[in-house]
């Protein structure tokens, strides 16, 4: 039969509440009583119930990782797992557990967050951008619930968030190509409404303008980010009277389509046309020749989100809104 807190109290000659206060670090208990209770607990081999201790502290030592886990989500958000691993690594150093919670099946927007807050089942919440909406933002703002959003929300807010600077990544891409003598640079992006694509394009354009180069309007092509659409976009560029000497692909899937088009048209890379893409994952390793990449360490971003969560728990009034993790250029064989 396991030893309970009542057994410790009886053996030490104190009340159950006194034992509870000693175990939870209350400073109002005398040193002699603390010493007696601790020695008694040790002699009886008493192990405090973690849930009971956390309840007394009004803390769960649990952080929710809120995200959308719909079918094929791994393909839509390929970096999410790396981010999650980074979050777990950072929080585990502070003995916090991480619970993965899905919002994809919600009947009413925000109901999952509302339930978590009302039940007190977590001390804080890290929210992946794929799961964020204005209802969730309102719920956590009203409750003043500790949180970090991964990704700068695209609506007015007073949320705590961290993000990578996609505009800076675009600047790195254009600077890399310019340094290697390419000046007629095309950009194949996602949809016009895609925030990340637009930010990367903004960085490319600003860097070209600083170098006194301007992107040909025909060299900017929007797609649905599918390999098929990227293939057609590349073919359109090859057929133009003024062809580009380099192509920036906004993501890996676009780069895969562009590489296939170049192969089928016997275009020499990078002698005839160079190309560059963003992010090593998920398809960069299967593109031949191996592409030059502007990459961002999303695992590190997850770690920083976890560390900022700890800071937020220590200082609930802290407002965190910042870009983290600088992009790096990885030289491949396509530039």
WOJOGI-V961746 format. One record per backbone hydrogen bond with DSSP energy under -0.5 kcal/mol. NH is the residue of the N-H (numbers start at 1). CO is the residue of the C=O. Records with the same first field share a line. If there is no record, write none. Layout:
BEGIN
NH=CO ; CO
END
This chain:
BEGIN
8=4
9=5
10=6
11=7
12=8
13=9
14=9
19=15
20=16
21=17
22=18
23=19
24=20
25=22
26=21
34=30
35=31
36=32
37=33
38=34
39=35
40=36
41=37
42=38
43=39
44=40
45=42
46=41
48=46
50=48
53=49
54=50
55=51
56=52
57=53
58=54 ; 55
59=54
63=97
64=124
65=99
66=64 ; 126
67=101
69=67
73=70
75=72
76=72
77=73
80=77
83=79
84=80
85=81
86=82
87=83
88=84
89=85
90=86
91=87
92=88
93=89 ; 90
94=91
95=92
96=91
97=61
99=63
100=98
101=65
103=67
106=103
111=108
114=110
115=111
116=112
117=113
118=114
119=115
120=116
121=116
123=62
124=62
125=146
126=64
127=125 ; 148
128=66 ; 126
129=150
131=128
132=128 ; 129
137=133
138=134
139=135
140=136
141=137
142=138
143=139
144=140 ; 141
145=140
148=125
149=160
150=127
151=149 ; 162
153=151
161=159 ; 320
162=149
163=322
166=164
169=165
170=166
171=167
172=168
173=169
174=170
175=171
176=172
177=173
178=174
179=175
180=176 ; 177
181=178
182=177
185=183
186=246
187=219
188=248
189=187 ; 221
194=191
195=193
198=194
199=195
200=196
201=197
202=198
203=199
204=200
205=201
206=202
207=203
208=204
209=205
210=206
211=207
212=209
213=208
219=216
220=217
221=187 ; 219
223=189 ; 190
230=226
231=227
232=228
233=229
234=230
235=231
236=232
237=233
238=234
239=235
240=237
243=241
245=184
246=184
247=274
248=186
249=247 ; 276
250=188 ; 248
255=251
256=252
257=253
258=254
259=255
260=256
261=257
262=258
263=259
264=260
265=261
266=263
267=262
272=268
273=268
274=245
275=334
276=247
277=292
278=249
279=294
284=280
285=280
286=283
287=283 ; 284
292=275
293=330
294=277
295=293 ; 328
298=296
301=297
302=298
303=299
304=300
305=301
306=302
307=303
308=304
309=305
310=306
311=307
312=308
313=309
314=310
315=311
318=315
320=318
321=319
322=161
324=163
328=295
330=293 ; 328
331=329
333=290
END
